Amino acid sequence: MNEKNLEYLKDGLKYLGFGEKLNQALEDKIKQQPTEFSLMTVGEFKKANGTDTVDYKLDFQKSTQTDMYFFNRYHATVKGEDAAADKTQTVYINKNTGITAKEAYNLLSGRAVHKELVNAEDKPYKAWLQLDFNEKDKNDNHKIKQYHEAYGYKLEEVLKRHPIKEMENDEQKVKVLKSLAKGNTTAVTFAKDNKEEKMFIEANPKFKSVDIYDAQMRKVFQGAKEKQEPGKSQEKKETLSKAADDDDGNTKETKSKSRRVGV
């Protein structure tokens, strides 16, 4: 068994948010030297009225020329109330890097994620990614909308238009920006008229804005609550706790730096 290759794959799993719980299963599989194999794990992410469950299937393949294995892709499925409501996306891995487990969940929840990508000439660039649930590609994946830097979405400038207390502190500002870039629903404090109010925000690159929700996860627009169907807002949105910036979520095994990304 190629020990260096095994450690490299373990590092990739950790960076991508799958932690270390799959390490033993990974090692056991590689010892058997199959041509290809898959590992299964489950992620749980808190939201306003409960927990979302995400099934992950990780695919590995052996080189045709050496004893090395490669982590090529994983499939993320957010479980709905029934199978028809499930949402699935295949995420492709490039040299141990790509969309993390938490970011895949955020994308499948409809939120946007900011990543570094590579073009056809292998040159890096940055863009916001968001899934289009109305259209799929030839591989049955949801098509991905990209909003490049030239599109003009400047998140920090957008946030400065709102009375967000955290933007007045450099350390807190960086945390908010990083959390939003990962696709999280992020808790902030609105300070207005000598009052402070807990709010939640999400990046919205398409409309060069942020979506704003009150403490009960009801959408707010220019200070006025928008009309919604009863119960819909809380079902949709994720409430952040201490792990707002934790890409690992709470993953558990069921069986057995800026980086580039392939999706």
C-alpha positions in Angstrom: 0.0 0.0 0.0 1.2 3.5 -0.9 1.4 5.2 2.5 2.1 8.7 1.0 -0.9 8.4 -1.2 -3.1 7.3 1.7 -2.0 10.3 3.8 -2.6 12.6 0.8 -6.2 11.3 0.4 -6.8 11.7 4.2 -5.6 15.3 4.0 -8.0 15.9 1.1 -11.0 14.5 3.1 -10.1 16.7 6.0 -9.9 19.9 3.9 -13.1 19.1 2.1 -15.0 18.9 5.4 -15.4 15.1 5.8 -13.1 15.1 8.9 -11.2 11.9 9.9 -14.1 9.5 10.5 -13.6 7.9 7.0 -9.9 7.4 7.4 -10.0 3.8 8.6 -12.6 2.8 6.0 -10.4 4.4 3.4 -7.3 2.5 4.5 -9.2 -0.8 4.6 -10.4 -0.3 1.1 -7.0 0.6 -0.3 -5.5 -2.5 1.3 -7.8 -4.6 -0.8 -6.6 -2.9 -4.0 -9.9 -2.6 -5.9 -10.0 -0.8 -9.2 -12.5 1.6 -7.7 -14.6 2.0 -4.6 -17.0 4.4 -2.8 -17.4 5.5 0.8 -20.6 6.7 2.4 -21.1 9.2 5.1 -23.9 11.5 6.4 -23.8 15.2 7.3 -26.3 16.9 9.6 -26.8 20.7 9.5 -28.9 22.7 11.9 -31.6 25.0 10.5 -34.4 27.1 12.0 -36.9 24.4 12.7 -34.7 21.3 13.0 -31.9 19.6 11.1 -31.1 18.9 7.4 -29.6 15.5 6.5 -27.2 15.2 3.7 -26.0 11.8 2.2 -22.5 11.8 0.7 -21.1 9.2 -1.6 -17.4 9.6 -2.2 -15.8 7.9 -5.3 -12.2 6.8 -5.5 -10.4 5.2 -8.4 -7.0 3.5 -8.8 -4.5 4.7 -11.4 -4.1 2.3 -14.4 -0.3 2.8 -14.2 0.6 3.0 -10.5 -0.6 1.9 -7.1 -2.0 5.4 -6.4 -5.7 6.2 -5.8 -7.5 9.4 -6.6 -10.5 11.0 -5.0 -12.4 12.1 -8.2 -15.8 13.2 -7.0 -18.6 13.0 -4.5 -22.3 13.0 -4.7 -24.3 15.1 -2.1 -28.0 14.6 -1.6 -30.1 16.8 0.7 -32.9 14.6 1.9 -36.5 16.0 1.5 -39.7 14.9 3.1 -39.9 12.2 0.5 -37.6 10.9 -2.3 -39.2 13.2 -4.9 -38.1 16.2 -2.8 -34.4 15.1 -2.6 -31.8 17.4 -4.2 -28.6 15.9 -5.5 -25.4 17.4 -7.0 -22.2 15.7 -8.1 -19.1 17.7 -7.1 -15.8 17.1 -8.9 -12.5 17.1 -7.1 -9.3 18.6 -8.6 -6.1 17.6 -6.9 -7.7 17.2 -3.5 -9.6 20.5 -3.7 -13.1 21.6 -4.5 -16.5 22.4 -3.0 -16.5 21.4 0.6 -19.2 19.2 2.2 -20.8 22.2 3.9 -20.6 24.4 0.8 -22.3 21.6 -1.2 -25.1 21.7 1.3 -25.3 25.4 1.1 -25.5 25.3 -2.7 -28.2 22.6 -2.6 -30.1 24.9 -0.2 -30.2 27.6 -2.8 -27.4 29.8 -1.5 -24.4 31.2 -3.4 -20.8 30.2 -2.7 -17.6 32.2 -3.6 -14.8 30.0 -4.9 -11.5 30.1 -6.9 -11.8 28.2 -10.2 -9.6 27.5 -13.2 -10.4 28.3 -16.8 -9.6 26.2 -19.9 -6.0 27.6 -19.9 -5.6 26.5 -16.3 -5.6 30.1 -15.1 -7.3 30.8 -11.7 -10.2 33.2 -11.3 -12.8 33.8 -8.7 -16.5 33.7 -9.0 -19.8 33.2 -7.1 -21.5 30.0 -7.8 -25.2 29.2 -7.5 -27.3 26.2 -8.6 -30.0 26.5 -11.2 -32.7 24.1 -10.0 -34.7 24.7 -13.2 -32.2 23.3 -15.6 -29.8 20.3 -15.6 -26.8 19.4 -17.7 -26.0 16.2 -19.7 -24.8 14.5 -16.6 -28.1 15.2 -14.7 -26.4 17.8 -12.6 -28.1 21.1 -11.7 -26.5 23.7 -14.0 -24.2 26.2 -12.2 -24.5 29.9 -12.6 -21.3 31.8 -12.3 -21.0 35.5 -11.3 -17.4 36.6 -12.1 -15.6 39.5 -10.6 -16.4 41.5 -13.7 -20.1 41.1 -12.9 -19.5 43.8 -10.3 -20.8 42.2 -7.1 -18.8 43.7 -4.2 -20.0 42.1 -1.0 -18.3 44.4 1.4 -19.6 47.5 -0.3 -23.1 46.0 -0.2 -22.9 45.3 3.5 -21.9 48.9 4.2 -25.3 50.1 2.9 -26.9 48.4 5.9 -26.5 49.3 9.6 -24.6 46.1 10.5 -22.7 46.6 13.7 -20.1 43.9 12.9 -18.9 45.9 9.9 -17.5 48.5 12.4 -15.0 46.0 13.8 -12.3 44.6 11.5 -12.1 41.2 13.1 -15.9 40.7 13.1 -16.2 42.1 9.5 -13.7 39.5 8.2 -15.7 36.7 9.9 -19.0 37.9 8.4 -17.4 38.1 4.9 -15.9 34.7 5.1 -19.1 33.1 6.4 -21.1 34.6 3.6 -18.5 33.6 1.0 -19.0 30.0 2.1 -22.7 30.2 1.5 -23.8 30.4 5.1 -26.8 32.1 6.5 -25.0 34.5 8.8 -26.1 36.1 12.0 -25.5 39.9 12.4 -26.6 42.8 14.5 -28.5 45.8 13.0 -28.0 49.0 15.0 -30.5 51.7 14.2 -32.2 54.4 16.1 -30.3 53.5 19.3 -31.7 50.0 19.0 -30.0 46.7 18.2 -31.7 43.8 16.5 -30.5 40.4 15.6 -30.8 39.6 11.9 -29.7 37.0 9.4 -28.2 37.7 6.0 -27.2 35.7 2.8 -25.2 36.8 -0.2 -27.2 37.4 -3.3 -24.8 38.0 -6.2 -27.4 37.8 -8.9 -29.1 41.0 -7.7 -25.9 42.4 -6.2 -27.4 42.5 -2.8 -27.9 40.5 0.4 -31.1 38.8 1.5 -32.1 39.9 5.0 -34.2 38.0 7.5 -35.3 38.9 11.0 -34.7 36.8 14.1 -37.7 34.6 13.2 -36.3 34.1 9.7 -38.9 36.2 8.0 -37.6 38.0 5.0 -37.1 41.7 5.3 -36.9 44.2 2.4 -35.9 47.8 3.1 -37.2 47.5 6.7 -40.6 45.9 5.7 -41.4 42.3 6.0 -42.3 40.6 2.7 -45.4 38.4 2.5 -44.7 34.7 2.6 -46.6 31.5 2.8 -47.0 30.4 6.4 -44.1 28.3 7.6 -42.1 28.6 4.4 -39.3 30.8 5.6 -38.3 28.7 8.5 -38.3 25.5 6.5 -35.9 27.0 4.0 -33.3 28.8 6.0 -30.4 27.6 8.1 -29.9 29.2 11.5 -26.2 29.5 12.4 -24.9 28.6 15.8 -21.3 28.6 17.0 -20.3 26.7 13.8 -21.2 29.4 11.3 -17.8 29.0 9.7 -17.4 25.3 10.2 -17.3 23.5 6.9 -17.3 20.1 8.5 -20.8 20.3 9.8 -21.5 17.2 11.9 -20.5 14.3 9.7 -20.7 10.7 10.7 -19.7 7.5 8.9 -22.5 5.2 8.0 -20.4 2.6 6.1 -17.6 1.1 4.9 -5.6 28.8 1.9 -7.5 29.5 -1.3 -8.0 26.5 -3.5 -9.2 25.7 -6.9 -12.4 23.8 -7.5 -14.0 21.7 -10.2 -17.8 21.4 -10.2 
